[in-house]
Amino acid sequence: MCGIAGEISFAGKASTLYVEKMLEKLAPRGPDGWGVSAQGNVCFGHQRLKVIDLTAAGAQPMHDSALGLSIVFNGCIYNYKALRAELEQLGHRFFSTSDTEVILKAYAQWQEQCMARLNGMFAFAIWHRDSNSTFFARDRLGIKPLYYHQNRNGLWFSSTLPSLLRCAEVPRELNPAGVHQYMAFRAIVGTDTLFSNVYKLQPGHWMRVSAEGDVKQGCYW
């Protein structure tokens, strides 16, 4: 299952404090290992459930220093072997046998256009060192969750709402519209959640966040 969490600070260096608190709540999703990595104004965290590539090479957060990319990923890419073969033909070299690294190389090759090539269920975040921007994406049907809150200090994200609420920056006021939709339909439409100013990335969408907090979103499916 796995779980991801992270912080993008708009006011200086990122701290591991909130990310570690969020990971504690995500531990049942990934009992086989965990990792936290802070680089500049970005901190990524991951709770791991080992399924593909059981070695340390498949651990996350995963970094590729040559490409200047780091990733945290929750899910499974069903066509990763075929994508890996294609990427190897394009000159990419792999240090693991994981589908996580395939996403990393696919993003390096095709940027947001890589989404059309990924077949699976997923939620992930990729930090690009050179542009200091972070790219988020969610699978077509929204099987894997991704929640976030943004304010003037930064952006925090996690696989679950209970985990995200472990961050002191995240508001806890109920969203009346979200509560009404949940009670009526057992679902909340769009980007809303049960809490005000806490959102979910919609299925079939990607989002890019700059170091200054500028947000760009796109729908790929």
Secondary structure by P-SEA (a helix, b strand, c coil): cbbbbbbbbccccccaaaaaaaaaaacccccccccccccccbbbbbbbbcccccccccccccccccccccccccccccaaaaaaaaaaaaccccccccaaaaaaaaaacccccccccccccccbbbbbccccbbbbbbcccccbbbbbcccccccccccccccccccccccccccaaaaaaaaaccccccccccccccccccccbbbbbcccbbbbbbbcc
